[in-house]
Amino acid sequence: MRHSLPSALGRLNRVVRPRSRGTARPHVIYLAIGFPPAAKSSAYRLRETANQFAALDWDVTVVTICEEAWEREYGLDHSLSAGVDPRIRVVELPLVREDLETDIRNFSEARSLRPREWIEQQRKRDLAVFPEPVFGGWRFALEKAVLRIHREHPADLLVASCAPYVNLAPAWRLWEEHRVPYVVDFRDGWSLDVITGEAAFPESSPAGRWEKKVLEQAGAIWCVNDPIARFYQERYPSRADRVRVVRNGFDPDGVPAVEHRAEPEAGLTFGYLGSINFSPVLLDEVLTGWRMARRDDPLIARSTFEVRGHIGAGALREANAHMEMLRAAEPDGVVFGGPVAKADVADTYARWDALVLMLVGGAYVTSGKVYEYAASGLPVLSAHEVDHDAARVLAGHPLWTGAVGLEPVRLAESFRAAGRLAVSATEADRAAARAHAHRFTRGAQLMPAVRAATELAAVPKPPAETVATGGARS
């Protein structure tokens, strides 16, 4: 059930009745900006978390932003919504990023004449409300929405998925006024720069004070990998026992089920699927390695490299340096095919012979796609730093070429090695690769954390045998 404000919360008066605690289903408010149909990589984790609560017989109210906001950014993927449990209520707030507006007829005079100064002023206004640029100005609208939802249907728990980190403000407000326990899901750590591994801001800063205040009262703090969890355990030792690793994972419906047979005489197809949010330098290193491999290996020379995913947001969508580089590489067998809808992911993998995992960062970055890649049954070529958390996920994978860094000459050898694996891998090898990844199904990763979160609320607990596995429930 989907609602949009300002009318949505008014309609909740009619469709939701306040209940007496312990006499009906418990209720969780889930702050999940990026929920389907937003074409965001975070949408998969958000969807599964909400589905898990619904499977445990909780009423779930998701708070996100309107579809227009996502149309301005990465776009929409309505096939993602097909996997949302129909019992989940989605409230869409009329919040959008003004800086992503591309229709100049809607520009103010100040923005038209002095765009750089206009952006700077916007950032200052956001930071004055909450210490997060771009999204800080949403604080009061989020707080108001959460309080209104709670008034109409008392919440037993709140889960705040960050980013944006402004979601911490309504979590704190509901705690302050009504003592509703809450969970913080750090998809990336706020005070941690996951790219450099350094603290992003000091504890004495406005952001540092906000984070400390909120985390000190959080019932649980979720992190997507062990290095981020260790950072928070060390930064807040008194709350170390509340920090737990809740990895991302893959959806079984995104993995090809058919047997794969490479056709080396016709050439192979290497593929990349994911958001292209890494630097142009990384892409250049990969493309250079690809060209070197084509020069030296006849199999790679007759093969193609297909890049799929979102490139840029707003006015820069598919209009940036990455696109220029991909177009320039077309004579070298590089093809850009645009985004892939969730419903088409498995079929896309089924067409490919090997996967190229391009990632930023290092030890503190995992990425969500690594789990899907690992479960595909295809050879995986790593194009990231050697000390990267994705390498820990892939360690022991029988069709992984290893982490060799980003020097083009090493990447060229990885392309050649992945080509050899694509040709020589047996169905037993592919089955072993899928088995290696089986523990990383998204439901298996999230279910224990969601069940533990329900323990924070003083409500009857579901039977122990209840298990959620992802996708829609009825």
Backbone torsions as a table, in degrees:
resi	resn	phi	psi	omega
1	MET	NA	127.1	-172.0
2	ARG	-120.1	131.1	179.5
3	HIS	-127.2	157.3	172.9
4	SER	-130.7	143.7	177.0
5	LEU	-84.9	153.7	12.0
6	PRO	-84.4	-12.2	-175.7
7	SER	-75.0	-23.6	-171.9
8	ALA	-59.0	-49.3	-175.4
9	LEU	-68.3	-27.9	173.8
10	GLY	-64.9	-40.4	179.4
11	ARG	-67.5	-28.1	178.5
12	LEU	-61.0	-26.6	176.7
13	ASN	-56.6	-34.4	-173.7
14	ARG	-91.6	-31.5	-173.2
15	VAL	-98.8	-11.4	179.9
16	VAL	-127.4	129.0	177.6
17	ARG	-106.8	137.1	173.9
18	PRO	-58.6	145.6	-177.5
19	ARG	-121.2	161.0	171.1
20	SER	-85.1	135.3	-176.6
21	ARG	-60.1	136.3	177.6
22	GLY	87.8	-3.1	-177.7
23	THR	-111.7	-5.6	179.3
24	ALA	-148.6	-175.1	-178.3
25	ARG	-64.0	142.3	173.8
26	PRO	-69.3	160.3	-172.2
27	HIS	-126.7	129.0	174.6
28	VAL	-116.4	133.3	169.6
29	ILE	-96.1	125.5	-174.8
30	TYR	-116.6	108.3	176.6
31	LEU	-80.9	102.4	-169.8
32	ALA	-135.9	69.6	178.4
33	ILE	-72.8	115.6	-171.7
34	GLY	119.4	6.2	179.5
35	PHE	-66.0	150.8	177.5
36	PRO	-51.2	141.9	15.5
37	PRO	-94.6	23.4	177.6
38	ALA	-60.1	129.8	179.7
39	ALA	-83.2	67.3	-178.8
40	LYS	-122.4	147.9	178.4
41	SER	-63.9	-28.5	179.8
42	SER	-70.5	-16.4	-175.3
43	ALA	-59.6	-32.3	-178.5
44	TYR	-65.5	-46.7	179.3
45	ARG	-64.8	-41.9	-178.8
46	LEU	-63.8	-44.5	-179.6
47	ARG	-61.8	-46.2	-177.4
48	GLU	-66.2	-38.8	179.0
49	THR	-61.1	-47.2	178.6
50	ALA	-62.2	-42.2	179.0
51	ASN	-62.2	-36.7	-179.4
52	GLN	-63.6	-44.1	178.1
53	PHE	-63.5	-41.8	179.0
54	ALA	-62.5	-38.7	179.8
55	ALA	-66.3	-25.7	176.0
56	LEU	-87.5	12.3	175.3
57	ASP	69.5	37.2	172.0
58	TRP	-98.7	146.8	164.9
59	ASP	-73.8	133.1	-176.6
60	VAL	-123.6	123.1	173.1
61	THR	-114.9	112.1	178.6
62	VAL	-90.6	130.9	174.9
63	VAL	-109.7	119.7	179.1
64	THR	-139.5	-162.8	179.5
65	ILE	-118.0	168.4	-169.4
66	CYS	-69.8	159.1	-178.2
67	GLU	-62.2	-31.4	179.0
68	GLU	-57.4	-35.1	-179.6
69	ALA	-63.0	-40.4	-179.1
70	TRP	-75.8	-30.1	175.1
71	GLU	-61.9	-33.2	177.6
72	ARG	-72.2	-29.1	-173.5
73	GLU	-95.6	-102.8	-177.4
74	TYR	-90.2	-17.5	-178.9
75	GLY	108.8	-170.3	-175.4
76	LEU	-121.3	148.4	174.1
77	ASP	-135.1	92.6	-175.4
78	HIS	-68.9	-17.1	177.0
79	SER	-67.5	-21.7	175.5
80	LEU	-64.6	-33.0	-176.4
81	SER	-70.2	-20.1	-179.1
82	ALA	-62.3	-26.6	-178.7
83	GLY	-93.1	8.0	178.8
84	VAL	-85.4	128.7	178.3
85	ASP	-54.9	127.5	-176.1
86	PRO	-64.6	-13.5	178.7
87	ARG	-80.2	-11.0	-176.5
88	ILE	-79.0	132.4	176.2
89	ARG	-95.3	129.9	-179.7
90	VAL	-114.1	122.0	176.7
91	VAL	-107.0	119.5	-178.4
92	GLU	-102.6	120.1	178.2
93	LEU	-87.3	143.2	-178.5
94	PRO	-78.7	58.6	179.6
95	LEU	-110.2	133.2	179.1
96	VAL	-139.0	159.3	174.5
97	ARG	-85.7	111.0	-179.6
98	GLU	-64.7	-28.4	-178.0
99	ASP	-70.1	-14.5	178.4
100	LEU	-96.1	2.7	175.7
101	GLU	-64.1	130.4	-178.6
102	THR	-111.4	-8.0	179.4
103	ASP	-86.0	106.2	-174.6
104	ILE	-64.5	-16.7	177.1
105	ARG	-67.8	-18.6	178.8
106	ASN	-97.2	2.7	179.1
107	PHE	-76.0	144.8	170.9
108	SER	-75.6	166.7	177.8
109	GLU	-61.8	-40.5	-179.4
110	ALA	-62.8	-40.8	-179.7
111	ARG	-70.3	-37.3	-179.5
112	SER	-65.2	-40.7	-174.1
113	LEU	-89.1	-31.8	-176.5
114	ARG	-137.4	70.8	-173.8
115	PRO	-60.5	-40.4	-179.1
116	ARG	-64.7	-44.7	179.1
117	GLU	-65.5	-35.7	179.2
118	TRP	-61.9	-44.8	178.3
119	ILE	-62.3	-44.4	-179.6
120	GLU	-60.2	-41.2	178.5
121	GLN	-67.0	-38.2	177.1
122	GLN	-59.9	-45.3	-179.1
123	ARG	-62.9	-40.8	179.1
124	LYS	-63.5	-40.9	178.6
125	ARG	-65.1	-40.9	178.2
126	ASP	-61.2	-47.0	-176.6
127	LEU	-67.4	-25.9	178.2
128	ALA	-70.1	-25.1	-179.3
129	VAL	-89.3	-44.4	178.9
130	PHE	-154.4	141.2	-172.1
131	PRO	-74.9	58.9	174.8
132	GLU	-144.4	117.5	178.0
133	PRO	-64.8	153.3	178.1
134	VAL	78.3	-50.1	-172.0
135	PHE	-107.7	-11.2	-175.2
136	GLY	-57.3	-32.2	-178.5
137	GLY	-68.2	-10.3	179.5
138	TRP	-82.7	-4.4	-171.5
139	ARG	-52.2	-54.8	-171.5
140	PHE	-68.0	-35.0	177.2
141	ALA	-65.1	-39.6	178.6
142	LEU	-67.8	-43.0	178.6
143	GLU	-61.0	-45.7	-179.2
144	LYS	-61.4	-42.7	-179.0
145	ALA	-63.9	-44.4	-177.6
146	VAL	-65.9	-42.0	179.2
147	LEU	-64.8	-38.5	179.5
148	ARG	-67.4	-43.3	178.4
149	ILE	-61.1	-44.2	-179.6
150	HIS	-63.9	-38.2	179.6
151	ARG	-63.9	-37.5	-178.1
152	GLU	-82.5	-29.2	-177.7
153	HIS	-148.6	92.8	-171.4
154	PRO	-52.1	132.0	-178.7
155	ALA	-90.8	141.4	174.2
156	ASP	-97.3	-15.7	-175.8
157	LEU	-160.7	149.4	171.9
158	LEU	-128.0	138.0	174.1
159	VAL	-119.2	123.7	179.7
160	ALA	-109.3	115.6	178.4
161	SER	-96.5	122.8	-177.0
162	CYS	-116.7	130.0	27.1
163	ALA	-99.6	164.8	-1.6
164	PRO	-72.6	154.1	-175.7
165	TYR	-77.9	-11.8	174.7
166	VAL	-61.6	-17.2	174.9
167	ASN	-60.5	-20.6	178.2
168	LEU	-67.5	-28.7	-177.1
169	ALA	-65.2	-50.4	177.5
170	PRO	-66.8	-30.3	175.7
171	ALA	-61.4	-44.4	179.8
172	TRP	-67.7	-39.9	-178.8
173	ARG	-62.5	-43.0	-179.9
174	LEU	-67.8	-33.8	175.9
175	TRP	-67.5	-45.8	-179.0
176	GLU	-60.1	-45.1	-173.1
177	GLU	-87.9	-30.7	-173.2
178	HIS	-131.4	2.2	180.0
179	ARG	53.0	40.9	174.3
180	VAL	-81.3	120.6	-179.3
181	PRO	-64.4	154.5	-175.9
182	TYR	-143.6	156.9	176.2
183	VAL	-117.8	138.3	174.7
184	VAL	-107.3	119.9	176.8
185	ASP	-102.4	102.7	177.1
186	PHE	-85.9	97.9	173.2
187	ARG	-67.4	-30.7	164.6
188	ASP	-137.6	146.3	179.3
189	GLY	-68.5	142.5	-179.0
190	TRP	-76.3	-52.6	-177.1
191	SER	-83.2	5.8	176.9
192	LEU	-113.8	127.0	170.2
193	ASP	-83.8	104.7	-172.9
194	VAL	-70.2	-15.4	178.3
195	ILE	-79.8	-47.1	-177.5
196	THR	-91.1	-21.6	-175.7
197	GLY	80.5	6.7	-179.7
198	GLU	-100.8	162.3	175.6
199	ALA	-63.9	135.8	-177.6
200	ALA	-80.6	-26.3	178.4
201	PHE	-160.1	155.2	-178.9
202	PRO	-74.4	159.1	-179.6
203	GLU	-65.8	-22.8	-178.7
204	SER	-83.6	-8.3	-179.4
205	SER	-74.6	165.4	176.7
206	PRO	-55.3	-43.5	178.2
207	ALA	-64.7	-40.0	179.7
208	GLY	-63.4	-40.2	179.3
209	ARG	-67.8	-39.9	177.5
210	TRP	-62.2	-48.4	-176.9
211	GLU	-61.2	-45.9	-178.2
212	LYS	-61.5	-45.4	-178.8
213	LYS	-60.0	-46.3	-176.6
214	VAL	-71.0	-43.6	-177.2
215	LEU	-69.6	-27.0	179.2
216	GLU	-64.7	-26.7	-179.7
217	GLN	-105.0	-3.4	-177.9
218	ALA	-66.4	138.3	176.9
219	GLY	-73.1	-29.2	178.0
220	ALA	-155.5	149.4	178.2
221	ILE	-127.4	114.1	-177.9
222	TRP	-95.7	136.5	175.2
223	CYS	-129.1	151.3	-171.9
224	VAL	-86.1	-9.2	175.5
225	ASN	-156.0	170.3	-175.1
226	ASP	-66.1	-41.8	-179.9
227	PRO	-61.4	-40.3	177.7
228	ILE	-65.9	-40.5	178.9
229	ALA	-61.0	-43.3	179.4
230	ARG	-63.0	-38.5	178.4
231	PHE	-57.9	-46.7	-177.4
232	TYR	-73.5	-32.2	175.9
233	GLN	-65.7	-35.8	179.0
234	GLU	-77.7	-33.9	-179.1
235	ARG	-73.8	-34.0	-178.7
236	TYR	-128.7	71.6	-174.3
237	PRO	-59.7	-29.1	179.8
238	SER	-70.7	-14.6	179.4
239	ARG	-115.5	14.8	-175.9
240	ALA	-59.3	-33.6	-177.5
241	ASP	-72.4	-12.9	179.5
242	ARG	-93.8	-7.7	-179.8
243	VAL	-87.0	128.2	177.3
244	ARG	-138.3	151.2	178.3
245	VAL	-85.0	122.6	175.8
246	VAL	-126.8	90.9	-175.3
247	ARG	-68.2	162.1	167.2
248	ASN	-72.6	-160.0	-179.7
249	GLY	178.8	-167.2	179.2
250	PHE	-121.1	154.6	176.0
251	ASP	-93.4	126.1	-178.3
252	PRO	-54.6	-29.9	-179.5
253	ASP	-74.5	-5.0	176.3
254	GLY	-95.1	3.5	-177.3
255	VAL	-107.2	130.6	-179.7
256	PRO	-64.0	136.5	-177.8
257	ALA	-95.8	-16.4	-175.0
258	VAL	-82.7	154.9	173.7
259	GLU	-68.1	143.1	-176.6
260	HIS	-109.8	133.3	177.5
261	ARG	-128.7	117.1	177.4
262	ALA	-74.0	151.6	177.2
263	GLU	-121.4	82.1	-172.5
264	PRO	-60.4	-31.4	-179.4
265	GLU	-65.2	-32.7	179.0
266	ALA	-85.4	-10.4	-175.8
267	GLY	96.8	155.8	-179.3
268	LEU	-98.4	164.1	172.3
269	THR	-119.0	114.4	172.4
270	PHE	-89.8	143.8	-176.9
271	GLY	-135.6	147.3	169.6
272	TYR	-125.3	129.7	176.0
273	LEU	-129.8	121.3	179.2
274	GLY	158.7	170.1	176.8
275	SER	-66.9	136.5	-179.4
276	ILE	-97.5	79.1	-177.1
277	ASN	-114.9	14.1	176.2
278	PHE	-89.6	173.6	-174.1
279	SER	-73.5	153.5	173.2
280	PRO	-57.8	-28.1	179.7
281	VAL	-62.6	-44.2	179.6
282	LEU	-62.4	-44.3	179.5
283	LEU	-62.3	-39.2	179.6
284	ASP	-63.7	-39.7	179.5
285	GLU	-64.3	-41.0	179.9
286	VAL	-67.4	-44.6	-179.7
287	LEU	-65.5	-34.8	176.9
288	THR	-65.8	-43.2	176.5
289	GLY	-61.7	-38.4	177.2
290	TRP	-61.9	-45.1	-180.0
291	ARG	-63.6	-40.4	179.1
292	MET	-64.1	-40.2	179.0
293	ALA	-65.8	-39.0	178.7
294	ARG	-65.1	-35.0	-179.2
295	ARG	-67.1	-34.6	-171.8
296	ASP	-103.3	-14.3	-173.1
297	ASP	-127.5	116.2	-178.3
298	PRO	-58.9	-35.0	179.4
299	LEU	-64.4	-45.9	179.2
300	ILE	-68.5	-32.2	-178.4
301	ALA	-62.7	-30.2	179.1
302	ARG	-100.6	13.9	-178.9
303	SER	-103.3	169.4	178.4
304	THR	-123.9	158.7	178.8
305	PHE	-125.0	109.2	-175.8
306	GLU	-102.0	124.7	-179.4
307	VAL	-108.3	125.4	-178.8
308	ARG	-129.4	141.8	176.5
309	GLY	143.7	-178.1	179.2
310	HIS	-84.7	134.2	176.2
311	ILE	-122.6	110.7	177.3
312	GLY	76.8	161.9	-179.4
313	ALA	-128.4	156.4	177.2
314	GLY	60.9	-133.2	-177.6
315	ALA	-66.8	-19.3	-179.0
316	LEU	-93.2	8.8	-179.7
317	ARG	-65.1	117.5	-178.3
318	GLU	54.6	32.6	177.8
319	ALA	-142.6	65.1	-176.5
320	ASN	-151.8	-173.2	-176.1
321	ALA	-63.5	-34.3	178.9
322	HIS	-59.8	-44.7	-179.5
323	MET	-64.7	-39.3	178.8
324	GLU	-61.5	-41.1	-179.9
325	MET	-67.8	-40.6	179.8
326	LEU	-66.7	-40.1	177.4
327	ARG	-64.2	-40.1	179.8
328	ALA	-65.8	-23.9	-177.8
329	ALA	-90.8	0.3	-179.2
330	GLU	-56.3	-40.1	177.3
331	PRO	-62.6	-16.9	179.2
332	ASP	-95.5	17.7	177.3
333	GLY	82.6	18.4	178.8
334	VAL	-95.6	131.2	-177.4
335	VAL	-128.0	131.9	172.6
336	PHE	-104.2	124.1	-175.0
337	GLY	-111.7	5.3	179.2
338	GLY	80.4	-175.7	-179.2
339	PRO	-66.9	161.6	176.9
340	VAL	-120.6	125.6	176.5
341	ALA	-65.2	149.8	-179.4
342	LYS	-53.4	-39.3	-177.4
343	ALA	-66.1	-17.6	-175.8
344	ASP	-106.1	3.9	-175.0
345	VAL	-62.1	-48.9	-176.9
346	ALA	-61.0	-42.2	179.4
347	ASP	-65.3	-33.3	178.2
348	THR	-65.8	-47.7	177.0
349	TYR	-60.5	-36.0	-177.0
350	ALA	-64.2	-23.1	-179.8
351	ARG	-84.4	-15.7	-172.1
352	TRP	-96.7	159.2	179.9
353	ASP	-107.3	-24.7	179.8
354	ALA	-156.0	155.5	-176.0
355	LEU	-116.7	143.5	179.0
356	VAL	-113.1	113.3	-176.3
357	LEU	-96.1	96.8	179.1
358	MET	-96.7	120.6	-175.7
359	LEU	-141.3	147.2	172.3
360	VAL	-86.6	174.7	170.1
361	GLY	76.0	-163.8	-176.4
362	GLY	-148.9	-119.7	-170.9
363	ALA	-63.1	-26.2	-175.6
364	TYR	-94.7	0.9	-177.8
365	VAL	-115.3	132.3	174.8
366	THR	-110.7	-51.1	-172.1
367	SER	82.7	149.8	177.8
368	GLY	-80.4	-29.6	-173.4
369	LYS	-70.1	-22.5	-176.9
370	VAL	-60.1	-33.8	-179.4
371	TYR	-69.0	-41.4	178.1
372	GLU	-65.7	-42.7	177.7
373	TYR	-59.2	-46.6	-177.1
374	ALA	-62.3	-33.5	-176.3
375	ALA	-85.9	-4.7	-173.2
376	SER	-71.6	-22.2	-173.5
377	GLY	80.4	10.7	-179.6
378	LEU	-107.9	155.9	171.8
379	PRO	-59.7	142.0	-178.8
380	VAL	-120.6	124.1	177.1
381	LEU	-103.6	123.4	-179.6
382	SER	-90.4	126.3	174.2
383	ALA	-121.9	74.6	179.8
384	HIS	-157.9	176.0	179.5
385	GLU	-60.2	153.4	-179.4
386	VAL	-63.6	-46.0	-179.8
387	ASP	-87.7	80.9	-176.2
388	HIS	-132.2	141.5	-177.8
389	ASP	-64.9	-25.4	176.3
390	ALA	-61.4	-31.6	178.6
391	ALA	-66.3	-30.2	176.8
392	ARG	-69.4	-36.5	177.5
393	VAL	-66.7	-39.3	-175.3
394	LEU	-85.2	-11.8	-178.3
395	ALA	-55.6	126.1	-178.6
396	GLY	91.0	-5.9	178.4
397	HIS	-68.4	124.9	-172.3
398	PRO	-70.3	-13.4	-178.7
399	LEU	-118.6	27.3	179.1
400	TRP	-99.6	135.5	-179.2
401	THR	-85.2	-5.3	177.5
402	GLY	94.5	161.7	177.5
403	ALA	-92.4	115.7	-175.7
404	VAL	-117.3	4.8	-176.5
405	GLY	88.9	-162.4	-172.1
406	LEU	-120.3	15.5	175.1
407	GLU	-71.7	128.2	-175.9
408	PRO	-53.8	-36.8	-178.4
409	VAL	-65.0	-36.9	177.4
410	ARG	-72.2	-38.2	177.6
411	LEU	-65.2	-35.4	177.7
412	ALA	-60.1	-42.2	177.8
413	GLU	-66.0	-36.1	177.5
414	SER	-65.1	-38.8	175.5
415	PHE	-60.4	-43.1	179.8
416	ARG	-65.3	-41.4	-179.8
417	ALA	-65.2	-41.3	178.9
418	ALA	-64.8	-35.8	176.4
419	GLY	-62.8	-42.7	178.9
420	ARG	-64.3	-40.7	178.7
421	LEU	-64.8	-39.1	-179.5
422	ALA	-60.6	-35.6	-178.5
423	VAL	-81.0	-38.5	-171.6
424	SER	-92.2	-18.4	-174.6
425	ALA	-61.5	133.3	176.5
426	THR	-92.2	170.0	176.0
427	GLU	-63.9	-29.9	175.8
428	ALA	-64.9	-39.9	176.9
429	ASP	-62.4	-44.0	-178.3
430	ARG	-67.5	-37.6	177.5
431	ALA	-64.8	-38.6	178.4
432	ALA	-65.6	-37.0	178.0
433	ALA	-64.3	-43.6	178.7
434	ARG	-65.9	-38.3	178.9
435	ALA	-63.9	-37.6	178.4
436	HIS	-58.5	-36.1	-175.6
437	ALA	-90.9	-7.1	-170.7
438	HIS	-56.4	-36.0	-177.3
439	ARG	-67.4	-11.6	-177.0
440	PHE	-99.0	21.1	173.4
441	THR	-61.1	144.1	-173.8
442	ARG	-61.5	-40.2	179.3
443	GLY	-62.2	-41.8	-179.6
444	ALA	-64.9	-33.7	179.7
445	GLN	-72.8	-39.6	-173.1
446	LEU	-89.2	-29.7	-173.0
447	MET	-56.2	-48.4	-179.6
448	PRO	-61.5	-36.9	-179.0
449	ALA	-69.7	-41.6	179.3
450	VAL	-65.6	-43.6	179.2
451	ARG	-60.9	-42.4	178.0
452	ALA	-63.4	-36.5	179.5
453	ALA	-63.6	-35.0	179.5
454	THR	-64.1	-23.4	179.1
455	GLU	-69.1	-17.0	179.6
456	LEU	-72.5	-21.2	-177.3
457	ALA	-98.8	139.8	-178.8
458	ALA	-84.5	69.0	-179.5
459	VAL	-134.3	161.8	177.7
460	PRO	-56.9	141.2	-176.8
461	LYS	-94.1	147.0	178.6
462	PRO	-73.6	161.8	178.1
463	PRO	-58.5	147.9	-176.4
464	ALA	-64.2	-24.6	-175.9
465	GLU	-80.1	-7.4	-179.9
466	THR	-66.7	124.1	-179.4
467	VAL	-134.2	133.1	177.3
468	ALA	-103.6	143.9	-175.8
469	THR	-125.4	6.6	179.4
470	GLY	97.8	160.0	178.9
471	GLY	84.9	179.5	-176.2
472	ALA	-72.8	145.9	173.7
473	ARG	-116.6	156.6	177.8
474	SER	-130.3	NA	NA
